[in-house]
Amino acid sequence: MSGVPTLSGEVEISVRSIAAARSGEEGPLLLVLHDVQREFGYVDPQWLPLVADELNLSRAEVHGVVSFYHDFRDKPPGTVTVRVCRAEACQSVGAHALAEHAQSRLGIGFGETTDNGSATLEQVFCFGNCAFGPTVEVGGMLYGRVDNERFDALVEGATS
Ligand code: FES
């Protein structure tokens, strides 16, 4: 992930080539958007016309899909991404309270990034770690049986 924030020539070439690589596939738009987010960490709104152009779609079609699916970020994520499971098995062992704590501890809601850019908070609906909930992922590492105290320690360790 290179996280380039502006539409430089290099970024334009990269976004166009990501889209062009899937242009022959059936229903490529969602796949392309995921590929772009995987490459840059987000999907900048100014890149959407490039995707539309490469896939022979209207800008409105591309914009509509990006707006409909909440998976796509329109800004670069923080240095560390913190993801809290909110699915049923984790909910039954305290994930709701942990989710509240996570938002309070970081001072942001789900889908947001702290002002200093240190962390992005996201919710996930099952990591497949259901027997060991509540489950949290911090900086790509999965942790089970996370309580508020452990959450604070994990976030502190990853962001300081
Ligand atoms: S329900 Fe949380 S990991 Fe499956």
Backbone and ligand atoms as CSV (ligand in chain L), in Angstrom:
chain,resi,resn,atom,element,x,y,z
A,1,MET,N,N,0.839,-1.191,0.000
A,1,MET,CA,C,0.000,0.000,0.000
A,1,MET,C,C,0.871,1.236,0.000
A,2,SER,N,N,0.711,2.104,-1.023
A,2,SER,CA,C,1.580,3.262,-1.093
A,2,SER,C,C,0.928,4.512,-0.506
A,3,GLY,N,N,-0.387,4.578,-0.413
A,3,GLY,CA,C,-1.071,5.673,0.260
A,3,GLY,C,C,-0.853,7.034,-0.350
A,4,VAL,N,N,-0.714,7.126,-1.673
A,4,VAL,CA,C,-0.487,8.407,-2.333
A,4,VAL,C,C,-1.771,9.223,-2.318
A,5,PRO,N,N,-1.766,10.442,-1.768
A,5,PRO,CA,C,-3.012,11.163,-1.566
A,5,PRO,C,C,-3.519,11.986,-2.735
A,6,THR,N,N,-2.724,12.240,-3.750
A,6,THR,CA,C,-3.174,13.125,-4.827
A,6,THR,C,C,-3.146,12.402,-6.160
A,7,LEU,N,N,-3.756,13.054,-7.145
A,7,LEU,CA,C,-3.837,12.431,-8.460
A,7,LEU,C,C,-2.603,12.795,-9.278
A,8,SER,N,N,-1.494,12.178,-8.947
A,8,SER,CA,C,-0.289,12.386,-9.739
A,8,SER,C,C,-0.401,11.520,-10.982
A,9,GLY,N,N,0.469,11.794,-11.950
A,9,GLY,CA,C,0.475,10.970,-13.155
A,9,GLY,C,C,0.706,9.510,-12.821
A,10,GLU,N,N,1.546,9.286,-11.829
A,10,GLU,CA,C,1.867,7.914,-11.433
A,10,GLU,C,C,0.629,7.199,-10.884
A,11,VAL,N,N,-0.137,7.928,-10.069
A,11,VAL,CA,C,-1.351,7.345,-9.503
A,11,VAL,C,C,-2.364,7.084,-10.608
A,12,GLU,N,N,-2.488,8.027,-11.529
A,12,GLU,CA,C,-3.451,7.832,-12.616
A,12,GLU,C,C,-3.102,6.590,-13.426
A,13,ILE,N,N,-1.839,6.428,-13.726
A,13,ILE,CA,C,-1.422,5.241,-14.490
A,13,ILE,C,C,-1.746,3.972,-13.710
A,14,SER,N,N,-1.482,4.020,-12.412
A,14,SER,CA,C,-1.712,2.846,-11.579
A,14,SER,C,C,-3.200,2.494,-11.495
A,15,VAL,N,N,-4.051,3.511,-11.245
A,15,VAL,CA,C,-5.497,3.259,-11.143
A,15,VAL,C,C,-6.027,2.755,-12.484
A,16,ARG,N,N,-5.574,3.382,-13.562
A,16,ARG,CA,C,-6.035,2.942,-14.892
A,16,ARG,C,C,-5.592,1.509,-15.170
A,17,SER,N,N,-4.380,1.171,-14.785
A,17,SER,CA,C,-3.909,-0.178,-15.099
A,17,SER,C,C,-4.605,-1.226,-14.233
A,18,ILE,N,N,-4.958,-0.863,-12.993
A,18,ILE,CA,C,-5.728,-1.781,-12.141
A,18,ILE,C,C,-7.092,-2.052,-12.790
A,19,ALA,N,N,-7.738,-0.982,-13.263
A,19,ALA,CA,C,-9.059,-1.128,-13.879
A,19,ALA,C,C,-8.959,-1.887,-15.209
A,20,ALA,N,N,-7.960,-1.534,-15.999
A,20,ALA,CA,C,-7.822,-2.167,-17.319
A,20,ALA,C,C,-7.576,-3.670,-17.180
A,21,ALA,N,N,-6.883,-4.066,-16.108
A,21,ALA,CA,C,-6.566,-5.490,-15.925
A,21,ALA,C,C,-7.811,-6.343,-15.766
A,22,ARG,N,N,-8.912,-5.718,-15.339
A,22,ARG,CA,C,-10.146,-6.498,-15.131
A,22,ARG,C,C,-11.250,-6.107,-16.122
A,23,SER,N,N,-10.919,-5.252,-17.069
A,23,SER,CA,C,-11.968,-4.718,-17.939
A,23,SER,C,C,-12.657,-5.788,-18.781
A,24,GLY,N,N,-11.982,-6.922,-19.016
A,24,GLY,CA,C,-12.602,-7.988,-19.813
A,24,GLY,C,C,-13.442,-8.944,-18.987
A,25,GLU,N,N,-13.418,-8.777,-17.665
A,25,GLU,CA,C,-14.166,-9.698,-16.796
A,25,GLU,C,C,-15.635,-9.285,-16.728
A,26,GLU,N,N,-16.457,-10.215,-16.316
A,26,GLU,CA,C,-17.877,-9.909,-16.176
A,26,GLU,C,C,-18.100,-9.173,-14.853
A,27,GLY,N,N,-18.794,-8.050,-14.894
A,27,GLY,CA,C,-19.093,-7.292,-13.671
A,27,GLY,C,C,-17.848,-6.915,-12.897
A,28,PRO,N,N,-16.916,-6.224,-13.541
A,28,PRO,CA,C,-15.609,-5.988,-12.903
A,28,PRO,C,C,-15.561,-4.847,-11.881
A,29,LEU,N,N,-16.602,-4.017,-11.813
A,29,LEU,CA,C,-16.478,-2.778,-11.054
A,29,LEU,C,C,-16.121,-3.004,-9.580
A,30,LEU,N,N,-16.859,-3.874,-8.900
A,30,LEU,CA,C,-16.567,-4.080,-7.475
A,30,LEU,C,C,-15.162,-4.642,-7.280
A,31,LEU,N,N,-14.777,-5.549,-8.161
A,31,LEU,CA,C,-13.435,-6.144,-8.063
A,31,LEU,C,C,-12.366,-5.073,-8.232
A,32,VAL,N,N,-12.587,-4.190,-9.200
A,32,VAL,CA,C,-11.615,-3.114,-9.438
A,32,VAL,C,C,-11.531,-2.192,-8.221
A,33,LEU,N,N,-12.682,-1.848,-7.671
A,33,LEU,CA,C,-12.673,-0.950,-6.504
A,33,LEU,C,C,-11.946,-1.586,-5.323
A,34,HIS,N,N,-12.164,-2.881,-5.129
A,34,HIS,CA,C,-11.426,-3.574,-4.055
A,34,HIS,C,C,-9.921,-3.600,-4.360
A,35,ASP,N,N,-9.582,-3.820,-5.612
A,35,ASP,CA,C,-8.155,-3.828,-5.990
A,35,ASP,C,C,-7.521,-2.458,-5.719
A,36,VAL,N,N,-8.255,-1.403,-6.062
A,36,VAL,CA,C,-7.728,-0.045,-5.840
A,36,VAL,C,C,-7.547,0.197,-4.344
A,37,GLN,N,N,-8.537,-0.206,-3.556
A,37,GLN,CA,C,-8.417,0.021,-2.103
A,37,GLN,C,C,-7.284,-0.820,-1.503
A,38,ARG,N,N,-7.092,-2.020,-2.039
A,38,ARG,CA,C,-6.000,-2.860,-1.552
A,38,ARG,C,C,-4.656,-2.192,-1.876
A,39,GLU,N,N,-4.562,-1.574,-3.026
A,39,GLU,CA,C,-3.303,-0.946,-3.448
A,39,GLU,C,C,-3.008,0.330,-2.662
A,40,PHE,N,N,-4.032,1.178,-2.481
A,40,PHE,CA,C,-3.784,2.500,-1.893
A,40,PHE,C,C,-4.318,2.667,-0.470
A,41,GLY,N,N,-5.156,1.707,-0.028
A,41,GLY,CA,C,-5.739,1.825,1.305
A,41,GLY,C,C,-7.073,2.546,1.308
A,42,TYR,N,N,-7.452,3.140,0.193
A,42,TYR,CA,C,-8.715,3.850,0.080
A,42,TYR,C,C,-9.027,4.085,-1.402
A,43,VAL,N,N,-10.232,4.603,-1.654
A,43,VAL,CA,C,-10.622,4.915,-3.034
A,43,VAL,C,C,-10.949,6.404,-3.084
A,44,ASP,N,N,-10.009,7.173,-3.578
A,44,ASP,CA,C,-10.193,8.621,-3.652
A,44,ASP,C,C,-11.285,8.953,-4.684
A,45,PRO,N,N,-12.236,9.830,-4.318
A,45,PRO,CA,C,-13.303,10.178,-5.275
A,45,PRO,C,C,-12.780,10.680,-6.619
A,46,GLN,N,N,-11.605,11.310,-6.627
A,46,GLN,CA,C,-11.109,11.833,-7.902
A,46,GLN,C,C,-10.575,10.722,-8.825
A,47,TRP,N,N,-10.483,9.502,-8.296
A,47,TRP,CA,C,-10.048,8.389,-9.149
A,47,TRP,C,C,-11.225,7.732,-9.867
A,48,LEU,N,N,-12.449,8.024,-9.440
A,48,LEU,CA,C,-13.614,7.322,-9.987
A,48,LEU,C,C,-13.805,7.551,-11.499
A,49,PRO,N,N,-13.591,8.771,-12.003
A,49,PRO,CA,C,-13.717,8.951,-13.455
A,49,PRO,C,C,-12.732,8.084,-14.248
A,50,LEU,N,N,-11.562,7.834,-13.672
A,50,LEU,CA,C,-10.580,6.987,-14.361
A,50,LEU,C,C,-11.096,5.564,-14.467
A,51,VAL,N,N,-11.681,5.086,-13.354
A,51,VAL,CA,C,-12.239,3.730,-13.335
A,51,VAL,C,C,-13.391,3.649,-14.334
A,52,ALA,N,N,-14.260,4.674,-14.320
A,52,ALA,CA,C,-15.397,4.693,-15.240
A,52,ALA,C,C,-14.912,4.641,-16.684
A,53,ASP,N,N,-13.905,5.423,-16.979
A,53,ASP,CA,C,-13.365,5.494,-18.330
A,53,ASP,C,C,-12.824,4.135,-18.778
A,54,GLU,N,N,-12.038,3.499,-17.914
A,54,GLU,CA,C,-11.428,2.212,-18.287
A,54,GLU,C,C,-12.459,1.104,-18.449
A,55,LEU,N,N,-13.556,1.180,-17.678
A,55,LEU,CA,C,-14.564,0.110,-17.716
A,55,LEU,C,C,-15.752,0.451,-18.627
A,56,ASN,N,N,-15.656,1.621,-19.298
A,56,ASN,CA,C,-16.770,2.060,-20.162
A,56,ASN,C,C,-18.080,2.162,-19.402
A,57,LEU,N,N,-18.013,2.724,-18.222
A,57,LEU,CA,C,-19.204,2.956,-17.409
A,57,LEU,C,C,-19.375,4.454,-17.229
A,58,SER,N,N,-20.564,4.862,-16.816
A,58,SER,CA,C,-20.746,6.283,-16.528
A,58,SER,C,C,-20.166,6.575,-15.143
A,59,ARG,N,N,-19.818,7.819,-14.927
A,59,ARG,CA,C,-19.329,8.224,-13.604
A,59,ARG,C,C,-20.399,7.980,-12.550
A,60,ALA,N,N,-21.656,8.198,-12.929
A,60,ALA,CA,C,-22.760,8.011,-11.973
A,60,ALA,C,C,-22.852,6.555,-11.525
A,61,GLU,N,N,-22.633,5.636,-12.454
A,61,GLU,CA,C,-22.678,4.216,-12.087
A,61,GLU,C,C,-21.579,3.893,-11.069
A,62,VAL,N,N,-20.385,4.380,-11.322
A,62,VAL,CA,C,-19.262,4.089,-10.426
A,62,VAL,C,C,-19.491,4.766,-9.072
A,63,HIS,N,N,-19.912,5.996,-9.103
A,63,HIS,CA,C,-20.179,6.720,-7.860
A,63,HIS,C,C,-21.272,6.016,-7.056
A,64,GLY,N,N,-22.304,5.542,-7.741
A,64,GLY,CA,C,-23.400,4.866,-7.056
A,64,GLY,C,C,-22.939,3.628,-6.318
A,65,VAL,N,N,-22.075,2.862,-6.943
A,65,VAL,CA,C,-21.585,1.632,-6.308
A,65,VAL,C,C,-20.707,1.964,-5.104
A,66,VAL,N,N,-19.831,2.929,-5.264
A,66,VAL,CA,C,-18.950,3.309,-4.144
A,66,VAL,C,C,-19.776,3.819,-2.962
A,67,SER,N,N,-20.824,4.586,-3.251
A,67,SER,CA,C,-21.660,5.135,-2.173
A,67,SER,C,C,-22.487,4.049,-1.487
A,68,PHE,N,N,-22.880,3.045,-2.265
A,68,PHE,CA,C,-23.766,2.014,-1.712
A,68,PHE,C,C,-23.028,1.080,-0.761
A,69,TYR,N,N,-21.809,0.711,-1.118
A,69,TYR,CA,C,-21.046,-0.242,-0.297
A,69,TYR,C,C,-20.180,0.518,0.694
A,70,HIS,N,N,-20.370,0.182,1.956
A,70,HIS,CA,C,-19.638,0.916,2.987
A,70,HIS,C,C,-18.216,0.394,3.194
A,71,ASP,N,N,-17.828,-0.566,2.364
A,71,ASP,CA,C,-16.472,-1.129,2.495
A,71,ASP,C,C,-15.400,-0.150,2.029
A,72,PHE,N,N,-15.801,0.827,1.231
A,72,PHE,CA,C,-14.782,1.680,0.607
A,72,PHE,C,C,-14.550,2.970,1.390
A,73,ARG,N,N,-13.275,3.190,1.713
A,73,ARG,CA,C,-12.893,4.444,2.385
A,73,ARG,C,C,-12.602,5.487,1.319
A,74,ASP,N,N,-12.955,6.753,1.601
A,74,ASP,CA,C,-12.621,7.807,0.642
A,74,ASP,C,C,-11.426,8.641,1.091
A,75,LYS,N,N,-10.834,8.236,2.221
A,75,LYS,CA,C,-9.616,8.920,2.701
A,75,LYS,C,C,-8.606,7.849,3.113
A,76,PRO,N,N,-7.346,8.195,3.165
A,76,PRO,CA,C,-6.349,7.206,3.594
A,76,PRO,C,C,-6.622,6.768,5.025
A,77,PRO,N,N,-6.406,5.493,5.338
A,77,PRO,CA,C,-6.603,5.036,6.714
A,77,PRO,C,C,-5.478,5.526,7.615
A,78,GLY,N,N,-5.700,5.418,8.926
A,78,GLY,CA,C,-4.659,5.757,9.886
A,78,GLY,C,C,-3.496,4.768,9.809
A,79,THR,N,N,-2.455,5.071,10.565
A,79,THR,CA,C,-1.275,4.216,10.548
A,79,THR,C,C,-1.626,2.792,10.969
A,80,VAL,N,N,-2.491,2.678,11.967
A,80,VAL,CA,C,-2.906,1.359,12.468
A,80,VAL,C,C,-4.418,1.238,12.302
A,81,THR,N,N,-4.855,0.120,11.752
A,81,THR,CA,C,-6.294,-0.129,11.655
A,81,THR,C,C,-6.716,-1.067,12.787
A,82,VAL,N,N,-7.714,-0.630,13.545
A,82,VAL,CA,C,-8.249,-1.401,14.669
A,82,VAL,C,C,-9.641,-1.873,14.265
A,83,ARG,N,N,-9.838,-3.173,14.278
A,83,ARG,CA,C,-11.119,-3.721,13.826
A,83,ARG,C,C,-11.733,-4.539,14.950
A,84,VAL,N,N,-12.992,-4.252,15.258
A,84,VAL,CA,C,-13.699,-4.914,16.355
A,84,VAL,C,C,-14.807,-5.780,15.767
A,85,CYS,N,N,-14.860,-7.053,16.180
A,85,CYS,CA,C,-15.928,-7.930,15.705
A,85,CYS,C,C,-17.237,-7.578,16.395
A,86,ARG,N,N,-18.288,-7.451,15.589
A,86,ARG,CA,C,-19.606,-7.110,16.134
A,86,ARG,C,C,-20.641,-8.176,15.798
A,87,ALA,N,N,-20.182,-9.337,15.404
A,87,ALA,CA,C,-21.124,-10.407,15.060
A,87,ALA,C,C,-21.621,-11.113,16.327
A,88,GLU,N,N,-22.580,-12.015,16.128
A,88,GLU,CA,C,-23.374,-12.537,17.230
A,88,GLU,C,C,-22.564,-13.229,18.330
A,89,ALA,N,N,-21.670,-14.125,17.951
A,89,ALA,CA,C,-20.943,-14.886,18.976
A,89,ALA,C,C,-20.110,-13.951,19.858
A,90,CYS,N,N,-19.485,-12.978,19.251
A,90,CYS,CA,C,-18.709,-12.016,20.040
A,90,CYS,C,C,-19.639,-11.114,20.850
A,91,GLN,N,N,-20.785,-10.771,20.272
A,91,GLN,CA,C,-21.753,-9.937,21.003
A,91,GLN,C,C,-22.188,-10.644,22.287
A,92,SER,N,N,-22.321,-11.974,22.223
A,92,SER,CA,C,-22.821,-12.713,23.385
A,92,SER,C,C,-21.810,-12.753,24.532
A,93,VAL,N,N,-20.573,-12.376,24.252
A,93,VAL,CA,C,-19.567,-12.371,25.324
A,93,VAL,C,C,-18.984,-10.964,25.535
A,94,GLY,N,N,-19.746,-9.949,25.192
A,94,GLY,CA,C,-19.344,-8.599,25.594
A,94,GLY,C,C,-18.830,-7.679,24.515
A,95,ALA,N,N,-18.975,-8.064,23.242
A,95,ALA,CA,C,-18.414,-7.224,22.178
A,95,ALA,C,C,-19.125,-5.874,22.062
A,96,HIS,N,N,-20.405,-5.832,22.448
A,96,HIS,CA,C,-21.100,-4.543,22.334
A,96,HIS,C,C,-20.443,-3.509,23.263
A,97,ALA,N,N,-20.214,-3.924,24.506
A,97,ALA,CA,C,-19.569,-3.010,25.460
A,97,ALA,C,C,-18.151,-2.673,25.002
A,98,LEU,N,N,-17.467,-3.659,24.435
A,98,LEU,CA,C,-16.107,-3.405,23.944
A,98,LEU,C,C,-16.132,-2.417,22.772
A,99,ALA,N,N,-17.131,-2.538,21.918
A,99,ALA,CA,C,-17.254,-1.616,20.784
A,99,ALA,C,C,-17.465,-0.183,21.288
A,100,GLU,N,N,-18.292,-0.050,22.317
A,100,GLU,CA,C,-18.516,1.279,22.912
A,100,GLU,C,C,-17.207,1.813,23.492
A,101,HIS,N,N,-16.501,0.935,24.202
A,101,HIS,CA,C,-15.229,1.337,24.807
A,101,HIS,C,C,-14.218,1.747,23.730
A,102,ALA,N,N,-14.162,0.976,22.649
A,102,ALA,CA,C,-13.197,1.256,21.580
A,102,ALA,C,C,-13.426,2.657,21.007
A,103,GLN,N,N,-14.684,2.997,20.778
A,103,GLN,CA,C,-15.001,4.321,20.226
A,103,GLN,C,C,-14.631,5.426,21.216
A,104,SER,N,N,-14.924,5.157,22.481
A,104,SER,CA,C,-14.614,6.151,23.508
A,104,SER,C,C,-13.095,6.317,23.683
A,105,ARG,N,N,-12.381,5.184,23.703
A,105,ARG,CA,C,-10.925,5.213,23.903
A,105,ARG,C,C,-10.219,5.957,22.762
A,106,LEU,N,N,-10.688,5.731,21.534
A,106,LEU,CA,C,-10.044,6.366,20.381
A,106,LEU,C,C,-10.655,7.729,20.052
A,107,GLY,N,N,-11.834,7.995,20.593
A,107,GLY,CA,C,-12.488,9.282,20.345
A,107,GLY,C,C,-13.065,9.405,18.949
A,108,ILE,N,N,-13.367,8.285,18.330
A,108,ILE,CA,C,-13.921,8.284,16.968
A,108,ILE,C,C,-14.986,7.196,16.855
A,109,GLY,N,N,-15.799,7.295,15.822
A,109,GLY,CA,C,-16.779,6.252,15.541
A,109,GLY,C,C,-16.203,5.241,14.560
A,110,PHE,N,N,-16.968,4.199,14.307
A,110,PHE,CA,C,-16.534,3.214,13.313
A,110,PHE,C,C,-16.484,3.853,11.933
A,111,GLY,N,N,-15.442,3.508,11.187
A,111,GLY,CA,C,-15.252,4.079,9.860
A,111,GLY,C,C,-14.493,5.398,9.890
A,112,GLU,N,N,-14.052,5.797,11.084
A,112,GLU,CA,C,-13.355,7.091,11.196
A,112,GLU,C,C,-11.885,6.891,11.575
A,113,THR,N,N,-11.136,7.972,11.369
A,113,THR,CA,C,-9.698,7.974,11.683
A,113,THR,C,C,-9.414,9.097,12.675
A,114,THR,N,N,-8.553,8.814,13.637
A,114,THR,CA,C,-8.216,9.837,14.632
A,114,THR,C,C,-7.593,11.064,13.948
A,115,ASP,N,N,-7.752,12.213,14.574
A,115,ASP,CA,C,-7.241,13.460,13.982
A,115,ASP,C,C,-5.746,13.399,13.708
A,116,ASN,N,N,-5.014,12.703,14.568
A,116,ASN,CA,C,-3.562,12.643,14.364
A,116,ASN,C,C,-3.160,11.544,13.380
A,117,GLY,N,N,-4.156,10.836,12.833
A,117,GLY,CA,C,-3.868,9.819,11.811
A,117,GLY,C,C,-3.276,8.537,12.363
A,118,SER,N,N,-3.275,8.376,13.677
A,118,SER,CA,C,-2.622,7.186,14.236
A,118,SER,C,C,-3.466,5.929,14.093
A,119,ALA,N,N,-4.797,6.068,14.096
A,119,ALA,CA,C,-5.627,4.857,14.070
A,119,ALA,C,C,-6.934,5.073,13.312
A,120,THR,N,N,-7.356,4.025,12.643
A,120,THR,CA,C,-8.681,3.957,12.014
A,120,THR,C,C,-9.440,2.845,12.715
A,121,LEU,N,N,-10.707,3.104,13.024
A,121,LEU,CA,C,-11.532,2.104,13.716
A,121,LEU,C,C,-12.568,1.541,12.739
A,122,GLU,N,N,-12.630,0.227,12.667
A,122,GLU,CA,C,-13.595,-0.410,11.768
A,122,GLU,C,C,-14.325,-1.517,12.498
A,123,GLN,N,N,-15.535,-1.817,12.051
A,123,GLN,CA,C,-16.253,-2.964,12.592
A,123,GLN,C,C,-16.246,-4.083,11.560
A,124,VAL,N,N,-16.209,-5.297,12.078
A,124,VAL,CA,C,-16.175,-6.489,11.221
A,124,VAL,C,C,-17.253,-7.430,11.727
A,125,PHE,N,N,-17.847,-8.173,10.832
A,125,PHE,CA,C,-18.878,-9.119,11.248
A,125,PHE,C,C,-18.357,-10.535,11.067
A,126,CYS,N,N,-17.521,-10.918,12.009
A,126,CYS,CA,C,-16.906,-12.246,12.189
A,126,CYS,C,C,-15.546,-12.378,11.536
A,127,PHE,N,N,-14.588,-12.712,12.386
A,127,PHE,CA,C,-13.230,-13.020,11.933
A,127,PHE,C,C,-13.029,-14.536,11.835
A,128,GLY,N,N,-14.050,-15.317,12.216
A,128,GLY,CA,C,-13.861,-16.770,12.286
A,128,GLY,C,C,-13.131,-17.178,13.553
A,129,ASN,N,N,-13.177,-16.338,14.548
A,129,ASN,CA,C,-12.501,-16.621,15.826
A,129,ASN,C,C,-13.552,-16.652,16.943
A,130,CYS,N,N,-14.730,-17.140,16.593
A,130,CYS,CA,C,-15.924,-16.989,17.430
A,130,CYS,C,C,-15.782,-17.624,18.819
A,131,ALA,N,N,-15.052,-18.714,18.936
A,131,ALA,CA,C,-14.938,-19.401,20.232
A,131,ALA,C,C,-14.093,-18.611,21.220
A,132,PHE,N,N,-13.418,-17.587,20.741
A,132,PHE,CA,C,-12.496,-16.845,21.611
A,132,PHE,C,C,-12.825,-15.355,21.656
A,133,GLY,N,N,-14.095,-15.026,21.486
A,133,GLY,CA,C,-14.496,-13.626,21.512
A,133,GLY,C,C,-14.440,-13.031,22.904
A,134,PRO,N,N,-14.544,-11.738,23.003
A,134,PRO,CA,C,-14.605,-10.773,21.902
A,134,PRO,C,C,-13.290,-10.714,21.119
A,135,THR,N,N,-13.422,-10.599,19.820
A,135,THR,CA,C,-12.249,-10.625,18.949
A,135,THR,C,C,-11.974,-9.242,18.363
A,136,VAL,N,N,-10.689,-8.914,18.340
A,136,VAL,CA,C,-10.253,-7.616,17.823
A,136,VAL,C,C,-9.022,-7.853,16.949
A,137,GLU,N,N,-8.886,-7.069,15.900
A,137,GLU,CA,C,-7.668,-7.098,15.088
A,137,GLU,C,C,-7.005,-5.734,15.197
A,138,VAL,N,N,-5.741,-5.742,15.542
A,138,VAL,CA,C,-4.999,-4.488,15.664
A,138,VAL,C,C,-3.749,-4.594,14.790
A,139,GLY,N,N,-3.658,-3.713,13.810
A,139,GLY,CA,C,-2.492,-3.734,12.922
A,139,GLY,C,C,-2.301,-5.069,12.230
A,140,GLY,N,N,-3.401,-5.725,11.874
A,140,GLY,CA,C,-3.316,-6.981,11.137
A,140,GLY,C,C,-3.167,-8.215,12.000
A,141,MET,N,N,-3.025,-8.051,13.318
A,141,MET,CA,C,-2.885,-9.187,14.238
A,141,MET,C,C,-4.215,-9.416,14.952
A,142,LEU,N,N,-4.628,-10.677,15.017
A,142,LEU,CA,C,-5.914,-11.018,15.624
A,142,LEU,C,C,-5.730,-11.361,17.101
A,143,TYR,N,N,-6.624,-10.872,17.935
A,143,TYR,CA,C,-6.571,-11.145,19.380
A,143,TYR,C,C,-7.950,-11.581,19.856
A,144,GLY,N,N,-7.978,-12.605,20.713
A,144,GLY,CA,C,-9.228,-13.107,21.264
A,144,GLY,C,C,-9.342,-12.778,22.739
A,145,ARG,N,N,-10.573,-12.940,23.257
A,145,ARG,CA,C,-10.884,-12.676,24.663
A,145,ARG,C,C,-10.363,-11.307,25.100
A,146,VAL,N,N,-10.704,-10.317,24.303
A,146,VAL,CA,C,-10.218,-8.956,24.574
A,146,VAL,C,C,-11.230,-8.216,25.454
A,147,ASP,N,N,-10.755,-7.761,26.599
A,147,ASP,CA,C,-11.589,-6.894,27.441
A,147,ASP,C,C,-11.089,-5.450,27.284
A,148,ASN,N,N,-11.715,-4.537,27.984
A,148,ASN,CA,C,-11.364,-3.122,27.814
A,148,ASN,C,C,-9.893,-2.850,28.117
A,149,GLU,N,N,-9.417,-3.463,29.194
A,149,GLU,CA,C,-8.026,-3.221,29.619
A,149,GLU,C,C,-7.047,-3.724,28.554
A,150,ARG,N,N,-7.330,-4.918,28.039
A,150,ARG,CA,C,-6.437,-5.477,27.022
A,150,ARG,C,C,-6.527,-4.659,25.731
A,151,PHE,N,N,-7.717,-4.202,25.427
A,151,PHE,CA,C,-7.890,-3.365,24.242
A,151,PHE,C,C,-6.978,-2.140,24.343
A,152,ASP,N,N,-7.031,-1.482,25.500
A,152,ASP,CA,C,-6.213,-0.279,25.691
A,152,ASP,C,C,-4.725,-0.593,25.513
A,153,ALA,N,N,-4.307,-1.725,26.078
A,153,ALA,CA,C,-2.889,-2.088,25.992
A,153,ALA,C,C,-2.493,-2.375,24.533
A,154,LEU,N,N,-3.359,-3.067,23.805
A,154,LEU,CA,C,-3.057,-3.390,22.407
A,154,LEU,C,C,-2.974,-2.118,21.562
A,155,VAL,N,N,-3.926,-1.223,21.772
A,155,VAL,CA,C,-3.941,0.016,20.994
A,155,VAL,C,C,-2.737,0.886,21.361
A,156,GLU,N,N,-2.455,0.960,22.646
A,156,GLU,CA,C,-1.298,1.743,23.104
A,156,GLU,C,C,-0.013,1.214,22.474
A,157,GLY,N,N,0.123,-0.109,22.510
A,157,GLY,CA,C,1.328,-0.731,21.968
A,157,GLY,C,C,1.472,-0.502,20.466
A,158,ALA,N,N,0.350,-0.471,19.760
A,158,ALA,CA,C,0.409,-0.357,18.297
A,158,ALA,C,C,0.527,1.076,17.811
A,159,THR,N,N,0.084,2.021,18.621
A,159,THR,CA,C,0.044,3.418,18.132
A,159,THR,C,C,1.114,4.305,18.759
A,160,SER,N,N,1.872,3.792,19.693
A,160,SER,CA,C,2.884,4.670,20.326
A,160,SER,C,C,4.295,4.303,19.884
L,1,FES,S1,S,-18.455,-13.669,15.896
L,1,FES,FE1,FE,-16.651,-12.600,16.376
L,1,FES,S2,S,-15.124,-13.780,15.436
L,1,FES,FE2,FE,-16.955,-14.756,14.839
